[in-house]
């Protein structure tokens, strides 16, 4: 009798594991419907043969990341709209927002993930659907929140591959220089022209792609990270000089998010002759843009007198960022924010551009936006 019970239990266990394995491996394509419209919110200056900065403030949702091709289709539609309005040329620098690449972590998942009610539920589906990858990542996870670290780390190789193929492909297709927002990866680097990941800490990083689709320089790592959910990304201790790249429109520096609040970063860029500054940015939480600013994380720069609570979040971004910085030699810059809804997590932030100390901001309305600045 005992042998029969053992046999029955073993058969039931094998059947359950087989069913689970088949379920985890199945990735049927889901229905996809997304708004591909985008409006030109700001168009400053006139064409003078020197190129332009073109910011794309997309409106994205989890279903846009069901596959890299779906995300490419949406971003390509935005670029096609810009092209139809004469905003793309061989000297155009396109700027995308912070974390536009990070959400590639949910690409190729099951419908249950995209239909989740909360981000926590979605991350649970991510782990359950990829048990081996998740457990392997959890073993090597770092930081204060090992679960969040594992969620970001578990598909890093595929994310890096998709990020380069997607954004490098867009740069080549539309013949532009493209600041590809940012992506969170473990110790990213360019090796023999390809984006590779390591085994160390996670870094929020950005790459610039030339019009040939090839990465220009090494990834720029964020030095003062504040990830949307928790502090899982590492700060860049004793960082090398900021990455500066030569583009057809001039020398370009990239500051990710709150790195644009630090005057010393602008001095570094000035020392390298930077003319243009791109800021991929992200602000979490609906309504945060109009709420009191919480100040710097950690010790604020000695040269900044602005105190927490004195201004709104949006006002702080515009006062601390780009060519409004004292002594900045850059002639123009642009801050571009990610907008959309990821389960129960919404975003704030209104993209703006800066030229000669003047700011031009988009209206606080829903929908994707283009911002153009002729140089």
C-alpha positions as CSV (number, residue, x, y, z in Angstrom):
1,X,0.0,0.0,0.0
2,X,2.8,2.4,0.9
3,X,4.5,1.7,-2.4
4,X,1.3,2.5,-4.2
5,X,1.0,5.8,-2.4
6,X,4.6,6.7,-3.2
7,X,4.0,5.8,-6.9
8,X,0.8,7.8,-7.0
9,X,2.4,10.8,-5.3
10,X,5.5,10.6,-7.6
11,X,3.3,10.4,-10.7
12,X,1.3,13.4,-9.6
13,X,4.4,15.4,-8.8
14,X,5.9,14.6,-12.2
15,X,2.7,15.6,-13.9
16,X,2.5,18.8,-11.9
17,X,6.1,19.7,-12.7
18,X,5.6,18.8,-16.4
19,X,2.5,21.0,-16.6
20,X,4.3,23.9,-14.9
21,X,7.3,23.5,-17.2
22,X,5.1,23.6,-20.3
23,X,3.2,26.6,-18.9
24,X,6.4,28.5,-18.1
25,X,7.8,27.8,-21.6
26,X,4.7,28.8,-23.5
27,X,4.8,32.5,-24.6
28,X,1.8,33.0,-26.9
29,X,1.6,36.5,-28.5
30,X,-1.1,38.6,-26.9
31,X,-3.4,41.2,-28.5
32,X,-1.7,44.5,-29.2
33,X,-3.3,47.9,-29.6
34,X,-1.4,51.1,-28.8
35,X,-1.8,54.7,-29.6
36,X,0.9,55.7,-32.1
37,X,0.0,59.4,-32.2
38,X,2.4,62.1,-31.1
39,X,2.1,65.9,-31.2
40,X,4.7,68.6,-31.7
41,X,4.6,70.5,-28.4
42,X,7.6,72.8,-28.8
43,X,9.4,73.9,-31.9
44,X,12.0,76.6,-31.2
45,X,14.3,78.4,-33.6
46,X,14.6,78.0,-37.4
47,X,16.7,75.6,-39.5
48,X,20.2,76.9,-40.1
49,X,22.1,73.9,-41.3
50,X,23.5,73.2,-37.8
51,X,21.1,70.4,-36.9
52,X,18.6,70.1,-34.0
53,X,17.9,68.5,-30.7
54,X,14.7,66.4,-30.9
55,X,13.2,65.0,-27.7
56,X,10.6,62.2,-27.7
57,X,8.4,62.1,-24.6
58,X,6.7,58.8,-25.2
59,X,3.6,57.5,-23.5
60,X,4.3,53.8,-22.8
61,X,2.5,50.9,-21.1
62,X,3.4,47.3,-20.3
63,X,1.9,46.0,-23.5
64,X,4.3,48.1,-25.5
65,X,7.0,45.9,-24.2
66,X,5.5,42.5,-25.0
67,X,8.2,42.3,-27.7
68,X,11.1,44.5,-28.8
69,X,9.4,44.7,-32.2
70,X,6.3,46.2,-30.6
71,X,8.3,48.9,-28.9
72,X,10.2,49.6,-32.1
73,X,7.0,50.0,-34.0
74,X,5.7,52.6,-31.5
75,X,9.0,54.6,-31.4
76,X,9.4,54.3,-35.2
77,X,5.9,55.8,-35.6
78,X,7.0,58.8,-33.5
79,X,10.1,59.2,-35.6
80,X,8.1,58.9,-38.8
81,X,5.9,61.7,-37.6
82,X,8.9,63.9,-36.9
83,X,10.3,63.0,-40.4
84,X,7.0,64.0,-42.0
85,X,7.3,67.4,-40.4
86,X,10.9,67.9,-41.6
87,X,12.5,67.5,-38.2
88,X,15.0,64.8,-39.1
89,X,18.3,65.3,-40.9
90,X,21.8,64.0,-40.8
91,X,22.7,66.4,-37.9
92,X,19.6,65.6,-35.7
93,X,20.2,64.3,-32.2
94,X,17.2,62.4,-30.9
95,X,16.9,62.2,-27.1
96,X,14.8,59.4,-25.4
97,X,13.8,59.3,-21.7
98,X,15.3,57.5,-18.7
99,X,14.4,53.8,-18.2
100,X,12.9,53.5,-21.7
101,X,15.2,50.5,-22.0
102,X,14.9,49.1,-18.4
103,X,11.3,47.8,-19.1
104,X,12.7,45.4,-21.7
105,X,12.9,43.2,-18.6
106,X,9.2,42.3,-19.2
107,X,9.6,41.5,-22.9
108,X,8.3,38.1,-24.1
109,X,6.3,37.3,-21.0
110,X,2.8,35.9,-20.5
111,X,-0.5,37.7,-20.7
112,X,-1.0,37.4,-17.0
113,X,2.0,39.7,-16.4
114,X,0.7,42.5,-18.6
115,X,-2.8,42.1,-17.2
116,X,-1.7,42.4,-13.5
117,X,-3.2,45.0,-11.3
118,X,0.0,46.0,-9.4
119,X,3.7,46.1,-10.2
120,X,4.3,43.7,-7.4
121,X,1.9,41.2,-8.9
122,X,3.6,41.7,-12.3
123,X,7.0,41.0,-10.8
124,X,5.7,37.8,-9.2
125,X,4.5,36.6,-12.6
126,X,7.9,37.5,-14.0
127,X,9.7,35.3,-11.4
128,X,7.2,32.4,-11.6
129,X,7.4,32.4,-15.4
130,X,11.2,32.2,-15.4
131,X,12.1,30.1,-12.3
132,X,15.6,29.1,-13.3
133,X,16.7,32.6,-14.4
134,X,15.1,34.1,-11.3
135,X,16.8,31.8,-8.8
136,X,20.1,32.2,-10.5
137,X,19.8,35.9,-10.3
138,X,18.6,35.8,-6.7
139,X,21.7,34.0,-5.7
140,X,24.0,36.7,-7.1
141,X,21.7,39.6,-6.2
142,X,23.1,42.7,-4.4
143,X,21.8,45.8,-2.8
144,X,19.2,46.5,-0.1
145,X,16.4,44.8,-2.0
146,X,17.5,41.5,-3.4
147,X,14.2,40.7,-5.0
148,X,14.2,43.9,-7.1
149,X,17.8,43.3,-7.9
150,X,17.0,39.8,-9.1
151,X,14.1,41.0,-11.2
152,X,16.4,43.5,-13.0
153,X,19.3,41.1,-13.3
154,X,17.6,37.9,-14.4
155,X,17.3,38.8,-18.1
156,X,20.2,41.2,-18.4
157,X,21.9,39.5,-21.4
158,X,18.8,39.5,-23.4
159,X,17.9,43.1,-22.4
160,X,21.4,44.3,-23.5
161,X,21.0,42.6,-26.8
162,X,17.5,43.9,-27.4
163,X,18.5,47.4,-26.3
164,X,21.3,47.6,-28.8
165,X,19.4,46.0,-31.7
166,X,16.3,48.2,-31.1
167,X,17.9,51.6,-30.5
168,X,20.9,51.1,-32.8
169,X,18.4,50.0,-35.4
170,X,16.3,53.1,-35.1
171,X,19.3,55.4,-35.3
172,X,20.4,53.6,-38.5
173,X,16.9,53.5,-40.0
174,X,16.3,57.2,-39.6
175,X,19.9,58.3,-40.1
176,X,20.1,60.2,-36.8
177,X,22.3,60.3,-33.7
178,X,20.2,58.7,-30.9
179,X,20.6,59.1,-27.1
180,X,18.9,55.8,-26.2
181,X,17.4,56.9,-22.8
182,X,18.7,54.5,-20.2
183,X,18.7,50.9,-19.1
184,X,19.6,49.2,-15.8
185,X,22.2,46.4,-16.3
186,X,25.0,44.8,-14.3
187,X,28.3,46.5,-15.1
188,X,27.5,47.3,-18.7
189,X,30.3,48.0,-21.2
190,X,31.0,48.1,-24.9
191,X,33.3,45.2,-26.1
192,X,34.1,44.9,-29.8
193,X,31.1,47.1,-30.7
194,X,28.6,45.1,-28.6
195,X,26.9,46.0,-25.3
196,X,27.9,43.3,-22.8
197,X,27.0,42.8,-19.1
198,X,29.1,41.8,-16.2
199,X,28.4,40.1,-12.8
200,X,28.7,43.1,-10.5
201,X,26.4,45.9,-9.3
202,X,23.5,47.2,-11.3
203,X,24.0,50.6,-13.1
204,X,21.5,52.8,-14.7
205,X,23.3,53.6,-18.0
206,X,22.8,55.3,-21.3
207,X,24.3,54.7,-24.7
208,X,24.5,57.0,-27.7
209,X,24.2,55.4,-31.2
210,X,25.5,57.0,-34.4
211,X,23.6,57.1,-37.6
212,X,25.3,53.9,-38.6
213,X,23.7,52.2,-35.6
214,X,27.0,51.6,-33.9
215,X,27.5,52.7,-30.2
216,X,29.6,55.8,-29.7
217,X,31.9,55.5,-26.7
218,X,31.2,53.6,-23.5
219,X,27.9,53.6,-21.5
220,X,27.4,56.7,-19.3
221,X,26.6,55.4,-15.9
222,X,24.3,57.4,-13.6
223,X,26.3,58.8,-10.6
224,X,23.4,59.7,-8.3
225,X,20.8,57.0,-8.9
226,X,17.2,57.1,-7.5
227,X,15.4,54.1,-9.0
228,X,11.6,54.3,-9.1
229,X,10.9,51.5,-6.6
230,X,13.9,51.3,-4.3
231,X,17.6,51.9,-4.2
232,X,18.8,48.9,-6.2
233,X,21.1,50.6,-8.6
234,X,24.7,51.5,-7.5
235,X,26.3,54.9,-7.4
236,X,29.4,55.4,-9.5
237,X,32.1,55.8,-6.9
238,X,35.3,57.6,-8.1
239,X,33.7,57.8,-11.6
240,X,35.9,58.4,-14.7
241,X,35.3,61.7,-16.6
242,X,31.9,62.0,-18.0
243,X,31.5,60.5,-21.4
244,X,31.5,63.1,-24.2
245,X,30.8,62.1,-27.8
246,X,31.3,64.0,-31.1
247,X,28.2,64.3,-33.2
248,X,27.5,66.0,-36.5
249,X,25.7,68.7,-34.5
250,X,28.5,69.3,-32.0
251,X,30.1,67.8,-28.8
252,X,27.4,66.1,-26.7
253,X,27.3,65.2,-23.0
254,X,24.7,63.0,-21.4
255,X,23.6,63.4,-17.7
256,X,21.1,60.8,-16.5
257,X,18.2,62.1,-14.4
258,X,19.3,63.8,-11.2
259,X,22.9,63.9,-12.3
260,X,21.8,67.0,-14.1
261,X,21.4,68.7,-10.7
262,X,25.1,68.8,-9.9
263,X,27.2,71.9,-10.9
264,X,30.4,69.9,-10.9
265,X,29.1,67.7,-13.7
266,X,28.6,70.8,-15.9
267,X,32.1,71.9,-15.1
268,X,33.4,68.5,-16.3
269,X,31.4,68.9,-19.5
270,X,32.8,72.4,-20.0
271,X,36.3,71.2,-19.6
272,X,35.7,68.8,-22.5
273,X,34.2,71.4,-24.7
274,X,30.6,70.2,-24.6
275,X,28.1,72.2,-26.6
276,X,25.0,70.2,-26.1
277,X,23.5,68.4,-23.1
278,X,21.0,65.6,-23.2
279,X,19.2,64.6,-20.0
280,X,17.1,61.3,-20.1
281,X,14.8,61.7,-17.0
282,X,12.1,60.1,-15.1
283,X,9.8,61.2,-12.2
284,X,7.7,58.6,-10.5
285,X,4.1,59.2,-9.2
286,X,1.1,61.0,-10.6
287,X,1.1,64.6,-9.5
288,X,4.7,64.6,-8.2
289,X,5.7,67.3,-10.6
290,X,3.5,69.9,-8.8
291,X,4.3,68.7,-5.3
292,X,7.0,70.2,-3.0
293,X,10.5,69.2,-4.0
294,X,12.2,66.8,-1.6
295,X,15.7,68.1,-2.2
296,X,18.9,66.1,-2.9
297,X,19.4,62.6,-1.8
298,X,22.4,62.9,0.5
299,X,24.6,65.9,0.8
300,X,23.7,68.8,-1.6
301,X,26.3,70.6,-3.5
302,X,27.7,73.5,-1.6
303,X,27.1,75.9,-4.4
304,X,23.3,75.2,-4.6
305,X,21.2,77.3,-2.2
306,X,17.8,75.8,-3.1
307,X,16.2,74.1,-0.2
308,X,13.7,71.2,0.0
309,X,10.2,72.5,0.0
310,X,11.0,75.9,-1.4
311,X,9.7,75.0,-4.9
312,X,7.8,72.3,-6.6
313,X,9.5,69.2,-8.1
314,X,9.0,70.6,-11.6
315,X,10.4,74.0,-10.7
316,X,13.5,72.4,-9.1
317,X,14.2,70.4,-12.3
318,X,14.0,73.6,-14.4
319,X,16.2,75.6,-12.0
320,X,18.9,73.0,-11.5
321,X,19.2,71.5,-14.9
322,X,21.0,72.3,-18.1
323,X,22.3,75.7,-19.2
324,X,20.7,77.4,-16.3
325,X,23.6,76.2,-14.3
326,X,26.0,79.0,-13.4
327,X,29.0,79.0,-15.7
328,X,27.8,76.2,-18.1
329,X,29.2,76.8,-21.5
330,X,26.7,74.5,-23.3
331,X,24.6,76.4,-25.8
332,X,21.6,74.1,-25.5
333,X,20.1,71.1,-23.8
334,X,17.0,69.1,-23.4
335,X,15.4,67.1,-20.5
336,X,13.1,64.3,-21.7
337,X,10.8,62.4,-19.3
338,X,9.2,59.0,-19.6
339,X,5.4,59.1,-19.4
340,X,2.8,56.4,-19.1
341,X,1.3,53.9,-16.7
342,X,3.0,50.7,-15.5
343,X,0.3,48.9,-13.6
344,X,-0.3,50.9,-10.4
345,X,2.8,53.1,-11.0
346,X,2.3,56.3,-12.9
347,X,4.8,58.9,-14.0
348,X,5.1,62.6,-13.9
349,X,7.6,65.0,-15.5
350,X,7.1,67.5,-18.3
351,X,9.9,67.6,-20.8
352,X,11.6,70.9,-21.5
353,X,14.5,72.4,-23.4
354,X,17.0,75.1,-22.5
355,X,18.9,77.6,-24.6
356,X,21.1,80.4,-23.4
357,X,19.5,80.2,-20.0
358,X,15.9,80.2,-21.2
359,X,13.6,77.3,-20.6
360,X,10.7,76.2,-22.9
361,X,8.4,73.5,-21.4
362,X,5.7,71.4,-22.8
363,X,2.1,71.7,-21.6
364,X,1.0,69.4,-18.8
365,X,-1.3,67.3,-20.9
366,X,-1.6,63.5,-21.6
367,X,-0.2,61.9,-24.7
368,X,3.2,61.6,-26.4
369,X,5.1,64.8,-27.3
370,X,7.9,65.9,-29.6
371,X,10.1,68.8,-28.6
372,X,12.4,70.4,-31.2
373,X,15.2,72.9,-30.9
374,X,17.0,74.1,-34.0
375,X,20.6,74.8,-33.3
